[in-house]
Amino acid sequence: MKITLRCVIPLVVLLFCLTPTVIKSQDSDLHFTQYGMSPINLNPGLTGIFNGDIRYTGNYRSQWASVPVGYSTASFAYDQKIYNAKLKNGLFGVGGIFNYDQAGASALRSLQLMLAGSYTQRISQRNFLTLGASAGVAQRAFKDGDLTWDEQYIGNQYNPNNPITESFASKAKIYPDFGLGINWHFQVPNSKRTQFDLGASLYHLHSPNTSFYDEQDVQIKPRLSIQLGSSFKILPKFDVIINANYYDQGANNQTIAGGGLRYHFDDRIGREMALQVGGEYRFLFKDAWAPVVTFYYHQWKVGVSYDVNVSKFDRATRNQGGLEVGIMYIVTKVKPLPVFKSCPIF
């Protein structure tokens, strides 16, 4: 099986032309504008898919701080490759991720702790196929101290001393969660600057129930995600970056796409330094666009973006969207010769 870059572009154009680009309502899962900086959240099939041996990632997002429904999101992840000399054309990847999200007057909080694993098979000199899976536990909880209820209103008058009969079986719900993913990685041999990833994932496989009432069943719908990430060396100092992500979850679907231009001050091993400038656009009835600046220094990668809201909600947000910071640190070890030769992936 031999797939070249000439096959890549038509496939990607066809895939995303057939993909809807409208969101019917606000998505229920956390998301990042810099989705490539949180690979395990994007697809468990990306576990271990990077140039190096161990990867640490951290993400923080603060959105809509100017309105009462502002929320903050944080994510921390770790993944690594596991080499086996007996696997001449493959390797395993393992990792874990912790997610935190809080929003609104009720301080509605989501916590998630997931483990991920993958297996990558070398199909040809340029092509690698990865299958991944994730499993873990999650919790949703809220506080009702700052909430108001219908029973506290008499006509148009609000009286906080009016008794309320609203009750919950629990203010916290714990549930298991599972995901699957697949990823195709293409790379030019002996070059880490021209590479391409196309994958799909499915999270919340069993539609977990998150209701705070015993008699109700409020499910998180499975989330199908399709992601594209690529970089192409066009000049000795310049790369072009193209990426996109589509997901569909129940009544919600979203497409976000963008790219940029990366300039390499130095691309020699151990002296890497580069600056990337670009942007992303979220297709939600012209929802938001975000300038993105990313700095590369040796094993470090730091990205900063800011969502500029251009939807009808900008009357409340005054075009303010979300500040987001992503950090990635990659460790590359000196491997014994038999292991180093076993699988020249990435």
N, C-alpha and C positions, 0 to 999 in steps of 0.2 A: 504494500500500500504506500503510494507516494503522493503527497498533497503539496502543492507549491503555492506561492503567494498569488499566482494567477487565478487559482481556484477560490481564494479567500474572499476577495472583494465582491464578486457576484453573489456568493453565498450570504454574506452579511447584508448586502442591499436587499436581497429577496426576503431574508428573515425579518428585518425591521420594517420593510414595506408592508408585510402582512400582519404586523403587530399594531394593535390599537394604541392611540396616544392620548386618550381622554380619561380622566379620573372622575368617577361618578360621585365620590365623596372622599373625605379625608381618610388616609390609610390608617390601619389599626396597629401595624408593627412599627418599631422604631426604624428610622432611616437616616443615612448620612448623605450629604451632597458629595463628599469625597468617598464614595462607596468603595473605590479601589484600595483605600487605606484601612478597610475593615474586611478583609477577604473571607474570613470564616463566617461572618454574618451574611455575606453575599452568597456563598456557596461552600458547603463542606468539601466539595470536590477541588477546592483551591488549597486545602490543607497540605502544607509541604511544597507548594508550587511557588518557588522563588529561587533566586540565585544566592545560595548560601546553605547553611546547615540549621541554624536556629533563628527564629524571628519573633520579636516582641512588637506588639502594636498597641497604641492607646488613642482613643478618640473622645473628644468632648464637643458638645453642641448646645448652644443656648439660643432658643428661638422665641420670637414674639414677646420679648421682655417688656415691651411698651403697652401690652394689653393684659387684662386679667387672666387670660388663658395661657400665658407663657409657660414654656416647659424646658427642661434641661435633660440631656442624654449623655451618658458616659459608657465607654466600652473598653475593656482590657483583654488582650488575647496573647496566647503563646502557641507556637507550633514549631515542629522540627521534622527533619528527615530521619528515617531509620534505615541505615544501610545494612545489607546482608550480602556477603561475598558469593553466596549460592545463587542469588538473583542476578544474573548477568545483564538483564534488560528491564529491571524493575526495581522499585523501592517503595517503602511504606512511609506514611506521614502520620503524626499524632499531634494533638493540640487540645487546647481548652479556651473557653471564652466566658467572660462575665459581663453582663449588660445591666445597666440601671437607667430607668426613665421615670420622670416625675412631672406631672402637669396639673394645672387648675387649682381652684380654691379647695377642692377636696384632697389635694396632695395625692392624687391617684398615682400609685407607684407600681412599677413593674421591675422585678428582679429575675434574672435568668442566669443559670450556671450550666454550661454545656461542655461535653467532651466530644472531640471530633477525631475521626480516623480516615485514612485514605490509602489507596494502592494505585501507583502509577506504572503503566506498562509502556515501554518503548515500542512503537509500531514501526518506525523507520528512523533514519538518521535525523530527520527533521520533525517528526511527529510523535507526540506522547498523549496517551489517554489515561485519565484519572477517574476513579470511582471513589466517592466519599460518603460518609454517613456521620450524623451527630445525634447525641442523646443526652438528656439531662433533666433538670427540674426547673420550674419557674414559679413565681408568686406574683399575684396582683393584690394590692391592698389600698385602702383609702382611710382618710380621717373625716369625720362628719361634724367636727366642732365649728367649722366656719361655713357650713352649708345652711341655706334657708329652704323652707318647705311651704307648700301650698297652704297648709293648715295655719301658718303664721301670718297669713294675709286675710284681712277682713275688708272686702272691697279692694280699694287701692292702698289701704293702710297696712303697714307691716308692724307686727308686734312680736318681738323675740320671746316674750313671756308666754305666748299662746302654747298650750300643750300640743305635742305631736305624737302620732301613733305609728310613725314609720319605724320599722325594726328590720334588722338583718340577722340572718343565721350566723354570719361571720363577716368581719371587715377585712379578712385576708383569705385568699384562695391559693392553694398549692396544687400544682398539677405537673405530670410528666410531659415531655416534649421531644419530638423526634424529627429528623430531617435526612434527606438523601440528595446527592448531587453528582453531576458528571461534568468533566471539563476536558476540552481538547486544547493542547498546547503545541504551537508551532514555533520553531526557532531556527535561525540560520546557524549552521555549525560554526563553532568557535567565535560566535558573536552574541553578546547579551543585549545589544542595542536594537536589534531587529527581532521582534517576537510578537506572538499573537495568541490570545486566549479567547475561546468561545465556549460557554457552558450553560447549564441549566440546573436548577435546584428546586426541591419541593420541601417546604417546612410545614410544621403542624400537621403531620401525616394523619393523625387520628382525630383531628378537630377537637382539641381538649375543651372541656366545660369550665368556664371561668365565672359563673354566676355567683353572686353573693347571697342568693335566695335558694333554699333547699328545693322549692317547688318549680324552679325555672331552670332551663337549660340554655345557657348563653355560650355558644361555641366560637372559638377562634377558627376561622376558615383556613384551609390549606393555602399556602402562598407559593405560587409558581413564579420563579424568577429566571430570566434569561439575561446573561451578562456578556459583554464584549470588552476586551481590553487589549490595546495594541500599541506598539511603538515601532517606527520605521526610520532607520538611518538614511538621511537624504544627502548630507554633506559631512565632511570630517568632523565638524563641530556641532551639527544640528540634527535633531530628531523631530519627527512629527508624531504627535500622540493623538489617537482616536479611541474614544470609549463610549459605551452606552449601557443602560440597564433598563429592562422592562420587567414589571411584575404584575401579577393578577391575583387578587385575594378577595373572594366573594364578589360583592358588588363593586369593588375598587380595582382600578388598574392605573398604572403610571408608567410613563417613559421619561427618562432623563438621559440626555446625551451631551457630549462636549468633546473637548480636546485641548491641545495646546502645542506650543513650540518649546523644545528643550535645547538649551545651549550648554555645551560641555566645555568648561574651563580646562579640565584635564580628565581623560578617561583611562589613564593608566592604572593598573591594578595596585591598590593601596594608596592611590593619590586621587581618587575620584572626587570631582567637584562639578556640580551642574546646577543650573537655574531653569525652572520651567514656569512659563506664564500661559494661562489659558482661562477657560471658563466652562460652566455647565448651564444647561437650560432645562427646566422642568416643565413638561407639557401638561398643565392643569388649567385649561382655558387661559393660556398665557400667564401661568402661575408665578414663576420666579426665574431669575437668572442669577448666576453667582460667578464673580471673578475668582480665580484660584491661582495662588502662587505657591510653588513647591521648590524647596531647596534640598539638594543632595550633597552630602559631605561624608566621604568614606562609607561607613556602614549606616549612616543616619539618613533619614528622609523625613522632612518636616513640611507639612502643607497647611496653609491657612486660606479659608474661603469665607465669603459673606453673602448670604442670600439677600437679594433685593426683590422685595415683593412687588409684582406688577399686576396682580389680580384685583378684583373688586374689593378684596379685604384690605387693600392698601389705605383705605379711608381710616381704618382703625390703627393700622401699623405704621402709617406715614412712610411707606416703602421699606420699613425695617423688617428684615426677615430673621436670619440666624447667623451668628458667628460660629465658626467651626474650626477646630484645630485637630490635625491628625499627625501622629508621630510613629515612625517605624524604625526599629533598630535590628540589624541583621548580623549574626555572628557566623563567620566562616572559619572552620577548623582545618588544620593540616591533617589529612587523613593518611592512614597507612596505605602503601602502594596497592595491595590487592583490592582494598575497598574502593580506593579512588578510581581504579580501572573498571570496577564492576558495572557501573551505570553512569555514563557521562551525561546526566540530565541537568540542564540549566548551568 
